[in-house]
Amino acid sequence: MSAHPHPPLDRGAQTREAHRVTLIGAVVDLAVGLLKLITGLLVGSAALIADGIHSFSDLVTDGFVMAATHYGRQEPDSDHPYGHGRIETLATLALGSVLIFVAGGIAWASLMRLLGGEPFAAPGLWAIGVAVVALIAKEWIFRYTLRVAKRVKSRLLEANAWHSRSDALSTVAVLIGLVAAQFGAGWVDAVAAILVGIMVGQVGWRLLWESSRELIDTALPEADQQKMKDIAETVPGVESVHDLRTRSLGSQVVLDLHIVVPPRLTVSEAHEIGNAVSRQLRSAFPDLADVTFHIDPEDDSEQIEHSLRPGLPLRRDVEGMLDDAWHDCQVWQQRVALDLHYLAEQIDVSVYVRQLPPGQSLEDAARELREASQELAWVGRLRVWQGPGKG
């Protein structure tokens, strides 16, 4: 059973906010990248040039983010019933790949320059000032983007924020190299550029790893799963929870679980208990996009899945077999309702009658039916009730 979702969040407003912060970040990346690149070329700083290229790579990732947040946050449709969250995942995968490619180029070029023994000129105070301005700008856009990412619950936007932070950190390394070169240790500039490449590569690898795990439906952390189980088991009527499974779809989470309830509840009551579980979980985990629950009348967590076992007869066949066995029993002929409970690989049978045959008690009637159905191995607990029945 799939629980009815809460009213959808204003995804349009979230998308617009994500686009706005990404566009602002792109403008900052363009300005900072041009400033670093031009200054690096003028003063001959490999680290500053590499850092400028890193800033330009941010423009590519900003484009990924813009497209992915637009298409990835569209509502589910007939072809994509779980939504389009995987688009954000694929964009994050591409973002990580771009970063690793850029990182390799930066590190390799700088290593060749260092090993080649090229002369390193003092960059000048102007270049150092440019690095300081770039550092402040990138740190600001990191904090702004991260704040928006948490508000709109976008893992991709959060990844892009940390990409900006990696640019800020790389600028710190460049700044150290520039200051060292100003005092005659020019080789530090090339080492700083190599460190920039390594740092960028680490961010790219982390993004690749996380998005790949999401693509193969990796579960949420064990602590989150245990918290979900604990919350579900606090709902009145829930005896236990098992087979709880989670997976991520972009910034959202899909959950399915088995809920064990008392075995003789009505279908509607058991379903409402499941709805209560879903409401509690959605309240505690706002990222839950879909909660599917299966109602179990007994804990079958250590058993073979029901659909893989030999099946018990369904109601139409049960009534036919019982009629063959009990056609001579008066109490069966006077029945007004029949309840069946499928428990422990057997079927518990409750027969309801308005009036018992003359001189027969409920115990006598049940004994007669039991003796007449001894060959039906699937018959479990058998009871006779006087009254209109539950139907």
C-alpha positions as a Markdown table, in Angstrom:
| # | Residue | x | y | z |
|---|---|---|---|---|
| 1 | Met | 0.0 | 0.0 | 0.0 |
| 2 | Ser | 1.3 | 3.5 | -0.8 |
| 3 | Ala | 0.4 | 6.2 | 1.7 |
| 4 | His | -1.2 | 9.4 | 0.4 |
| 5 | Pro | 1.5 | 12.0 | 0.2 |
| 6 | His | 1.4 | 15.3 | 2.0 |
| 7 | Pro | 0.6 | 18.4 | -0.2 |
| 8 | Pro | 3.6 | 19.0 | -2.4 |
| 9 | Leu | 6.1 | 21.7 | -1.6 |
| 10 | Asp | 6.3 | 24.7 | -3.9 |
| 11 | Arg | 8.9 | 23.2 | -6.1 |
| 12 | Gly | 8.6 | 26.0 | -8.6 |
| 13 | Ala | 9.7 | 28.6 | -5.9 |
| 14 | Gln | 12.5 | 26.3 | -4.9 |
| 15 | Thr | 13.7 | 25.9 | -8.5 |
| 16 | Arg | 13.6 | 29.7 | -9.0 |
| 17 | Glu | 15.6 | 30.3 | -5.8 |
| 18 | Ala | 18.2 | 27.7 | -6.9 |
| 19 | His | 18.5 | 29.3 | -10.3 |
| 20 | Arg | 18.9 | 32.7 | -8.8 |
| 21 | Val | 21.8 | 31.7 | -6.5 |
| 22 | Thr | 23.4 | 29.7 | -9.3 |
| 23 | Leu | 23.2 | 32.7 | -11.7 |
| 24 | Ile | 24.8 | 35.0 | -9.1 |
| 25 | Gly | 27.5 | 32.4 | -8.6 |
| 26 | Ala | 28.1 | 32.2 | -12.3 |
| 27 | Val | 28.6 | 36.0 | -12.5 |
| 28 | Val | 31.0 | 35.9 | -9.6 |
| 29 | Asp | 32.9 | 32.9 | -11.2 |
| 30 | Leu | 33.2 | 34.8 | -14.5 |
| 31 | Ala | 34.5 | 38.0 | -12.9 |
| 32 | Val | 36.9 | 36.2 | -10.6 |
| 33 | Gly | 38.1 | 33.8 | -13.3 |
| 34 | Leu | 38.9 | 36.6 | -15.7 |
| 35 | Leu | 40.6 | 38.6 | -13.0 |
| 36 | Lys | 42.8 | 35.6 | -11.9 |
| 37 | Leu | 43.6 | 34.6 | -15.5 |
| 38 | Ile | 44.6 | 38.0 | -16.8 |
| 39 | Thr | 46.7 | 38.8 | -13.7 |
| 40 | Gly | 48.3 | 35.4 | -13.8 |
| 41 | Leu | 49.3 | 35.8 | -17.4 |
| 42 | Leu | 50.7 | 39.3 | -16.7 |
| 43 | Val | 52.8 | 38.3 | -13.7 |
| 44 | Gly | 53.7 | 34.8 | -14.9 |
| 45 | Ser | 52.0 | 32.9 | -12.0 |
| 46 | Ala | 51.1 | 29.3 | -12.9 |
| 47 | Ala | 49.2 | 29.0 | -9.7 |
| 48 | Leu | 47.0 | 32.0 | -10.4 |
| 49 | Ile | 46.4 | 30.9 | -14.0 |
| 50 | Ala | 45.5 | 27.4 | -12.7 |
| 51 | Asp | 43.1 | 29.0 | -10.2 |
| 52 | Gly | 41.6 | 31.1 | -12.9 |
| 53 | Ile | 40.9 | 28.0 | -15.0 |
| 54 | His | 39.4 | 26.4 | -11.9 |
| 55 | Ser | 37.0 | 29.4 | -11.6 |
| 56 | Phe | 36.0 | 29.0 | -15.3 |
| 57 | Ser | 35.3 | 25.3 | -14.7 |
| 58 | Asp | 32.8 | 26.6 | -12.1 |
| 59 | Leu | 30.9 | 28.2 | -15.0 |
| 60 | Val | 30.4 | 24.7 | -16.6 |
| 61 | Thr | 29.1 | 23.3 | -13.3 |
| 62 | Asp | 26.8 | 26.2 | -12.8 |
| 63 | Gly | 25.3 | 25.4 | -16.2 |
| 64 | Phe | 24.9 | 21.7 | -15.1 |
| 65 | Val | 23.2 | 22.9 | -11.9 |
| 66 | Met | 20.8 | 25.3 | -13.8 |
| 67 | Ala | 19.7 | 22.6 | -16.2 |
| 68 | Ala | 19.5 | 19.8 | -13.6 |
| 69 | Thr | 17.5 | 21.8 | -11.0 |
| 70 | His | 15.0 | 22.8 | -13.7 |
| 71 | Tyr | 14.4 | 19.3 | -15.2 |
| 72 | Gly | 15.2 | 17.3 | -12.1 |
| 73 | Arg | 12.5 | 19.1 | -10.0 |
| 74 | Gln | 9.6 | 18.6 | -12.4 |
| 75 | Glu | 6.6 | 16.8 | -11.0 |
| 76 | Pro | 6.2 | 13.0 | -11.6 |
| 77 | Asp | 4.5 | 12.0 | -14.9 |
| 78 | Ser | 3.3 | 8.8 | -16.5 |
| 79 | Asp | 6.8 | 7.9 | -17.8 |
| 80 | His | 8.6 | 8.9 | -14.5 |
| 81 | Pro | 6.2 | 8.0 | -11.7 |
| 82 | Tyr | 9.0 | 8.5 | -9.1 |
| 83 | Gly | 9.8 | 12.0 | -10.4 |
| 84 | His | 13.0 | 13.2 | -12.2 |
| 85 | Gly | 15.4 | 13.3 | -9.3 |
| 86 | Arg | 17.9 | 11.1 | -11.1 |
| 87 | Ile | 18.6 | 14.0 | -13.4 |
| 88 | Glu | 20.2 | 15.8 | -10.5 |
| 89 | Thr | 22.2 | 12.7 | -9.7 |
| 90 | Leu | 23.5 | 12.4 | -13.3 |
| 91 | Ala | 24.4 | 16.1 | -13.3 |
| 92 | Thr | 26.3 | 15.6 | -10.0 |
| 93 | Leu | 28.1 | 12.7 | -11.7 |
| 94 | Ala | 29.0 | 14.9 | -14.7 |
| 95 | Leu | 30.1 | 17.7 | -12.3 |
| 96 | Gly | 32.5 | 15.3 | -10.5 |
| 97 | Ser | 33.9 | 14.1 | -13.8 |
| 98 | Val | 34.6 | 17.6 | -15.0 |
| 99 | Leu | 36.4 | 18.5 | -11.8 |
| 100 | Ile | 38.7 | 15.4 | -12.0 |
| 101 | Phe | 39.5 | 16.3 | -15.6 |
| 102 | Val | 40.3 | 19.9 | -14.7 |
| 103 | Ala | 42.3 | 18.8 | -11.7 |
| 104 | Gly | 44.5 | 16.4 | -13.7 |
| 105 | Gly | 45.3 | 19.1 | -16.2 |
| 106 | Ile | 46.2 | 21.7 | -13.6 |
| 107 | Ala | 48.4 | 19.3 | -11.6 |
| 108 | Trp | 50.2 | 17.9 | -14.6 |
| 109 | Ala | 51.0 | 21.3 | -16.2 |
| 110 | Ser | 52.3 | 22.6 | -12.9 |
| 111 | Leu | 54.4 | 19.5 | -12.2 |
| 112 | Met | 56.0 | 19.8 | -15.6 |
| 113 | Arg | 56.8 | 23.4 | -14.9 |
| 114 | Leu | 58.3 | 22.6 | -11.6 |
| 115 | Leu | 60.4 | 19.7 | -12.9 |
| 116 | Gly | 61.5 | 21.7 | -15.9 |
| 117 | Gly | 63.2 | 24.3 | -13.8 |
| 118 | Glu | 61.5 | 27.3 | -15.3 |
| 119 | Pro | 62.4 | 30.7 | -13.6 |
| 120 | Phe | 59.8 | 32.1 | -11.2 |
| 121 | Ala | 59.4 | 35.8 | -11.2 |
| 122 | Ala | 58.0 | 37.8 | -8.2 |
| 123 | Pro | 54.3 | 38.3 | -8.8 |
| 124 | Gly | 54.0 | 41.7 | -7.2 |
| 125 | Leu | 51.5 | 43.1 | -4.7 |
| 126 | Trp | 48.8 | 43.5 | -7.3 |
| 127 | Ala | 48.6 | 39.7 | -7.9 |
| 128 | Ile | 48.4 | 39.1 | -4.2 |
| 129 | Gly | 45.6 | 41.6 | -3.9 |
| 130 | Val | 43.7 | 39.9 | -6.7 |
| 131 | Ala | 44.0 | 36.6 | -4.9 |
| 132 | Val | 42.7 | 38.2 | -1.7 |
| 133 | Val | 39.6 | 39.7 | -3.5 |
| 134 | Ala | 39.0 | 36.3 | -5.2 |
| 135 | Leu | 39.2 | 34.5 | -1.9 |
| 136 | Ile | 36.6 | 36.8 | -0.3 |
| 137 | Ala | 34.2 | 36.5 | -3.3 |
| 138 | Lys | 34.3 | 32.7 | -3.4 |
| 139 | Glu | 33.9 | 32.3 | 0.3 |
| 140 | Trp | 30.8 | 34.6 | 0.2 |
| 141 | Ile | 29.2 | 32.7 | -2.7 |
| 142 | Phe | 29.9 | 29.4 | -0.9 |
| 143 | Arg | 28.1 | 30.5 | 2.2 |
| 144 | Tyr | 25.2 | 32.0 | 0.2 |
| 145 | Thr | 24.8 | 28.9 | -2.0 |
| 146 | Leu | 25.0 | 26.5 | 0.9 |
| 147 | Arg | 22.3 | 28.4 | 2.8 |
| 148 | Val | 20.0 | 28.2 | -0.2 |
| 149 | Ala | 20.8 | 24.5 | -0.8 |
| 150 | Lys | 19.7 | 23.6 | 2.7 |
| 151 | Arg | 16.6 | 25.7 | 2.4 |
| 152 | Val | 15.5 | 24.1 | -0.8 |
| 153 | Lys | 16.9 | 20.7 | 0.1 |
| 154 | Ser | 19.1 | 20.2 | -3.0 |
| 155 | Arg | 22.1 | 17.9 | -2.8 |
| 156 | Leu | 23.3 | 19.1 | -6.2 |
| 157 | Leu | 23.2 | 22.7 | -5.1 |
| 158 | Glu | 25.0 | 21.8 | -1.9 |
| 159 | Ala | 27.7 | 20.0 | -4.1 |
| 160 | Asn | 28.0 | 23.2 | -6.1 |
| 161 | Ala | 28.5 | 25.2 | -2.9 |
| 162 | Trp | 31.3 | 23.0 | -1.9 |
| 163 | His | 32.7 | 23.3 | -5.4 |
| 164 | Ser | 32.9 | 27.1 | -4.7 |
| 165 | Arg | 34.5 | 26.4 | -1.3 |
| 166 | Ser | 37.1 | 24.2 | -3.1 |
| 167 | Asp | 37.9 | 27.2 | -5.3 |
| 168 | Ala | 38.2 | 29.4 | -2.2 |
| 169 | Leu | 40.6 | 26.8 | -0.6 |
| 170 | Ser | 42.6 | 26.6 | -3.7 |
| 171 | Thr | 42.9 | 30.4 | -3.7 |
| 172 | Val | 44.3 | 30.1 | -0.2 |
| 173 | Ala | 47.0 | 27.8 | -1.6 |
| 174 | Val | 47.7 | 30.2 | -4.5 |
| 175 | Leu | 47.9 | 33.1 | -2.1 |
| 176 | Ile | 50.6 | 31.3 | -0.1 |
| 177 | Gly | 52.5 | 30.6 | -3.3 |
| 178 | Leu | 52.3 | 34.2 | -4.4 |
| 179 | Val | 53.5 | 35.5 | -1.1 |
| 180 | Ala | 56.4 | 33.0 | -1.1 |
| 181 | Ala | 57.3 | 33.9 | -4.7 |
| 182 | Gln | 57.3 | 37.6 | -3.7 |
| 183 | Phe | 60.0 | 36.7 | -1.2 |
| 184 | Gly | 62.1 | 34.7 | -3.7 |
| 185 | Ala | 60.7 | 31.2 | -3.2 |
| 186 | Gly | 59.1 | 31.0 | -6.6 |
| 187 | Trp | 58.9 | 27.2 | -6.7 |
| 188 | Val | 56.2 | 27.4 | -4.0 |
| 189 | Asp | 53.9 | 28.9 | -6.7 |
| 190 | Ala | 54.1 | 25.7 | -8.8 |
| 191 | Val | 53.7 | 23.5 | -5.7 |
| 192 | Ala | 50.6 | 25.6 | -4.8 |
| 193 | Ala | 49.2 | 24.9 | -8.3 |
| 194 | Ile | 49.7 | 21.2 | -7.8 |
| 195 | Leu | 47.9 | 21.3 | -4.5 |
| 196 | Val | 45.1 | 23.2 | -6.2 |
| 197 | Gly | 44.8 | 20.3 | -8.6 |
| 198 | Ile | 44.8 | 17.7 | -5.9 |
| 199 | Met | 42.1 | 19.6 | -3.9 |
| 200 | Val | 39.9 | 19.9 | -6.9 |
| 201 | Gly | 40.4 | 16.3 | -7.8 |
| 202 | Gln | 39.3 | 15.3 | -4.2 |
| 203 | Val | 36.1 | 17.2 | -4.5 |
| 204 | Gly | 35.4 | 15.7 | -7.9 |
| 205 | Trp | 36.0 | 12.1 | -6.6 |
| 206 | Arg | 33.7 | 12.7 | -3.7 |
| 207 | Leu | 30.9 | 13.9 | -6.0 |
| 208 | Leu | 31.5 | 10.9 | -8.3 |
| 209 | Trp | 31.4 | 8.5 | -5.4 |
| 210 | Glu | 28.2 | 9.9 | -3.8 |
| 211 | Ser | 26.3 | 10.1 | -7.1 |
| 212 | Ser | 27.4 | 6.6 | -8.1 |
| 213 | Arg | 26.1 | 5.2 | -4.8 |
| 214 | Glu | 22.8 | 7.0 | -5.4 |
| 215 | Leu | 22.5 | 5.5 | -8.9 |
| 216 | Ile | 22.8 | 2.0 | -7.5 |
| 217 | Asp | 20.1 | 2.8 | -4.9 |
| 218 | Thr | 22.4 | 2.8 | -1.8 |
| 219 | Ala | 20.4 | 3.0 | 1.4 |
| 220 | Leu | 20.4 | 6.0 | 3.8 |
| 221 | Pro | 22.9 | 5.8 | 6.7 |
| 222 | Glu | 22.1 | 3.1 | 9.3 |
| 223 | Ala | 21.4 | 5.8 | 11.9 |
| 224 | Asp | 18.6 | 7.3 | 9.7 |
| 225 | Gln | 17.1 | 3.9 | 9.0 |
| 226 | Gln | 17.1 | 3.0 | 12.7 |
| 227 | Lys | 15.4 | 6.4 | 13.5 |
| 228 | Met | 12.7 | 5.6 | 11.0 |
| 229 | Lys | 12.1 | 2.2 | 12.5 |
| 230 | Asp | 12.0 | 3.7 | 16.0 |
| 231 | Ile | 9.5 | 6.3 | 14.9 |
| 232 | Ala | 7.2 | 3.8 | 13.1 |
| 233 | Glu | 7.2 | 1.5 | 16.1 |
| 234 | Thr | 5.9 | 4.3 | 18.4 |
| 235 | Val | 2.6 | 4.5 | 16.5 |
| 236 | Pro | -0.2 | 2.8 | 18.5 |
| 237 | Gly | -1.2 | -0.5 | 16.9 |
| 238 | Val | 2.3 | -1.2 | 15.4 |
| 239 | Glu | 3.8 | -4.3 | 16.9 |
| 240 | Ser | 7.1 | -4.2 | 15.0 |
| 241 | Val | 8.6 | -3.0 | 11.7 |
| 242 | His | 10.9 | -5.0 | 9.4 |
| 243 | Asp | 12.2 | -5.0 | 5.8 |
| 244 | Leu | 12.7 | -1.2 | 5.9 |
| 245 | Arg | 14.3 | -0.1 | 2.7 |
| 246 | Thr | 15.4 | 3.3 | 1.5 |
| 247 | Arg | 16.9 | 4.9 | -1.6 |
| 248 | Ser | 17.6 | 8.4 | -2.8 |
| 249 | Leu | 16.2 | 10.2 | -5.9 |
| 250 | Gly | 18.1 | 13.4 | -6.2 |
| 251 | Ser | 17.2 | 15.5 | -3.2 |
| 252 | Gln | 14.4 | 13.2 | -2.2 |
| 253 | Val | 14.1 | 9.8 | -0.4 |
| 254 | Val | 11.8 | 6.8 | -1.2 |
| 255 | Leu | 10.9 | 4.4 | 1.6 |
| 256 | Asp | 9.1 | 1.1 | 1.8 |
| 257 | Leu | 8.6 | -1.0 | 4.9 |
| 258 | His | 6.6 | -3.9 | 6.4 |
| 259 | Ile | 4.4 | -3.0 | 9.4 |
| 260 | Val | 3.3 | -5.8 | 11.8 |
| 261 | Val | -0.1 | -5.2 | 13.3 |
| 262 | Pro | -2.4 | -7.4 | 15.5 |
| 263 | Pro | -3.6 | -10.3 | 13.3 |
| 264 | Arg | -7.3 | -9.9 | 13.5 |
| 265 | Leu | -7.7 | -6.2 | 12.7 |
| 266 | Thr | -9.9 | -5.1 | 9.9 |
| 267 | Val | -8.3 | -4.1 | 6.6 |
| 268 | Ser | -9.4 | -0.5 | 7.0 |
| 269 | Glu | -8.0 | -0.2 | 10.6 |
| 270 | Ala | -4.7 | -1.8 | 9.6 |
| 271 | His | -4.4 | 0.6 | 6.6 |
| 272 | Glu | -5.1 | 3.6 | 8.8 |
| 273 | Ile | -2.3 | 2.5 | 11.2 |
| 274 | Gly | -0.1 | 2.4 | 8.1 |
| 275 | Asn | -1.2 | 5.9 | 7.2 |
| 276 | Ala | -0.4 | 7.1 | 10.7 |
| 277 | Val | 3.1 | 5.6 | 10.4 |
| 278 | Ser | 3.6 | 7.4 | 7.1 |
| 279 | Arg | 2.5 | 10.8 | 8.6 |
| 280 | Gln | 4.9 | 10.4 | 11.5 |
| 281 | Leu | 7.8 | 9.6 | 9.2 |
| 282 | Arg | 7.1 | 12.4 | 6.8 |
| 283 | Ser | 6.9 | 14.8 | 9.7 |
| 284 | Ala | 10.4 | 13.7 | 11.0 |
| 285 | Phe | 11.9 | 13.3 | 7.5 |
| 286 | Pro | 10.6 | 16.1 | 5.2 |
| 287 | Asp | 12.7 | 14.7 | 2.3 |
| 288 | Leu | 10.5 | 11.6 | 2.0 |
| 289 | Ala | 8.8 | 11.8 | -1.4 |
| 290 | Asp | 7.1 | 8.4 | -1.3 |
| 291 | Val | 6.3 | 6.0 | 1.6 |
| 292 | Thr | 5.0 | 2.5 | 0.7 |
| 293 | Phe | 4.0 | 0.2 | 3.5 |
| 294 | His | 3.0 | -3.4 | 3.6 |
| 295 | Ile | 0.7 | -4.6 | 6.4 |
| 296 | Asp | 1.7 | -7.9 | 8.0 |
| 297 | Pro | -0.5 | -9.8 | 10.5 |
| 298 | Glu | 2.6 | -11.6 | 11.8 |
| 299 | Asp | 6.3 | -11.1 | 11.8 |
| 300 | Asp | 7.6 | -12.9 | 8.7 |
| 301 | Ser | 11.0 | -11.2 | 8.6 |
| 302 | Glu | 12.9 | -14.5 | 9.0 |
| 303 | Gln | 10.8 | -16.4 | 6.5 |
| 304 | Ile | 10.7 | -16.9 | 2.8 |
| 305 | Glu | 8.7 | -14.2 | 1.0 |
| 306 | His | 5.0 | -15.0 | 1.0 |
| 307 | Ser | 4.7 | -14.9 | -2.8 |
| 308 | Leu | 7.5 | -17.6 | -3.1 |
| 309 | Arg | 5.7 | -20.1 | -0.9 |
| 310 | Pro | 2.9 | -22.5 | -1.9 |
| 311 | Gly | -0.3 | -20.5 | -1.7 |
| 312 | Leu | -3.3 | -21.2 | 0.5 |
| 313 | Pro | -6.7 | -21.3 | -1.2 |
| 314 | Leu | -8.6 | -18.0 | -1.5 |
| 315 | Arg | -12.1 | -17.4 | -0.3 |
| 316 | Arg | -14.0 | -18.7 | -3.3 |
| 317 | Asp | -12.1 | -22.0 | -3.2 |
| 318 | Val | -12.3 | -22.1 | 0.6 |
| 319 | Glu | -16.1 | -21.8 | 0.6 |
| 320 | Gly | -16.3 | -24.5 | -2.0 |
| 321 | Met | -14.1 | -27.0 | 0.0 |
| 322 | Leu | -15.9 | -26.1 | 3.3 |
| 323 | Asp | -19.3 | -26.6 | 1.6 |
| 324 | Asp | -18.2 | -30.1 | 0.4 |
| 325 | Ala | -17.0 | -31.0 | 3.9 |
| 326 | Trp | -19.9 | -29.4 | 5.9 |
| 327 | His | -22.9 | -29.7 | 3.6 |
| 328 | Asp | -24.6 | -32.0 | 6.1 |
| 329 | Cys | -24.0 | -29.7 | 9.1 |
| 330 | Gln | -27.0 | -27.6 | 10.0 |
| 331 | Val | -24.9 | -24.8 | 11.5 |
| 332 | Trp | -23.1 | -24.4 | 8.2 |
| 333 | Gln | -26.4 | -24.2 | 6.3 |
| 334 | Gln | -27.6 | -21.4 | 8.7 |
| 335 | Arg | -24.5 | -19.3 | 8.4 |
| 336 | Val | -24.8 | -15.5 | 7.7 |
| 337 | Ala | -21.1 | -14.6 | 7.5 |
| 338 | Leu | -17.7 | -16.2 | 7.2 |
| 339 | Asp | -14.4 | -14.7 | 8.4 |
| 340 | Leu | -11.0 | -16.0 | 7.2 |
| 341 | His | -7.7 | -15.1 | 8.8 |
| 342 | Tyr | -4.5 | -16.3 | 7.1 |
| 343 | Leu | -2.0 | -16.9 | 9.9 |
| 344 | Ala | 0.9 | -19.3 | 10.4 |
| 345 | Glu | 0.4 | -21.1 | 7.1 |
| 346 | Gln | -3.2 | -22.0 | 8.0 |
| 347 | Ile | -6.6 | -20.3 | 7.7 |
| 348 | Asp | -8.5 | -19.6 | 10.9 |
| 349 | Val | -12.2 | -19.9 | 10.2 |
| 350 | Ser | -15.0 | -18.1 | 12.0 |
| 351 | Val | -18.6 | -19.0 | 11.1 |
| 352 | Tyr | -21.4 | -16.6 | 12.2 |
| 353 | Val | -25.0 | -17.8 | 12.6 |
| 354 | Arg | -28.1 | -15.9 | 13.7 |
| 355 | Gln | -29.7 | -19.0 | 15.4 |
| 356 | Leu | -28.1 | -22.2 | 16.5 |
| 357 | Pro | -29.8 | -25.5 | 15.7 |
| 358 | Pro | -32.1 | -26.7 | 18.5 |
| 359 | Gly | -30.2 | -28.3 | 21.4 |
| 360 | Gln | -26.7 | -27.4 | 20.1 |
| 361 | Ser | -24.2 | -25.1 | 21.8 |
| 362 | Leu | -21.5 | -23.0 | 20.2 |
| 363 | Glu | -18.9 | -25.5 | 21.4 |
| 364 | Asp | -20.9 | -28.4 | 20.0 |
| 365 | Ala | -21.3 | -26.7 | 16.7 |
| 366 | Ala | -17.6 | -26.0 | 16.4 |
| 367 | Arg | -16.8 | -29.6 | 17.4 |
| 368 | Glu | -19.1 | -30.9 | 14.6 |
| 369 | Leu | -17.4 | -28.7 | 12.0 |
| 370 | Arg | -14.0 | -29.6 | 13.2 |
| 371 | Glu | -14.7 | -33.4 | 12.9 |
| 372 | Ala | -16.2 | -32.9 | 9.4 |
| 373 | Ser | -13.1 | -31.0 | 8.1 |
| 374 | Gln | -10.3 | -33.2 | 9.5 |
| 375 | Glu | -9.0 | -33.8 | 6.0 |
| 376 | Leu | -8.5 | -30.1 | 5.3 |
| 377 | Ala | -5.0 | -29.6 | 6.6 |
| 378 | Trp | -5.1 | -25.9 | 6.0 |
| 379 | Val | -7.9 | -25.3 | 8.5 |
| 380 | Gly | -6.5 | -23.7 | 11.6 |
| 381 | Arg | -8.5 | -22.3 | 14.5 |
| 382 | Leu | -12.2 | -22.8 | 14.0 |
| 383 | Arg | -14.9 | -21.0 | 15.9 |
| 384 | Val | -18.7 | -20.5 | 15.7 |
| 385 | Trp | -20.3 | -17.2 | 16.7 |
| 386 | Gln | -23.9 | -16.3 | 17.2 |
| 387 | Gly | -24.6 | -12.9 | 15.7 |
| 388 | Pro | -24.7 | -11.0 | 12.4 |
| 389 | Gly | -20.9 | -11.3 | 11.8 |
| 390 | Lys | -18.4 | -8.6 | 11.0 |
| 391 | Gly | -19.5 | -8.0 | 7.4 |
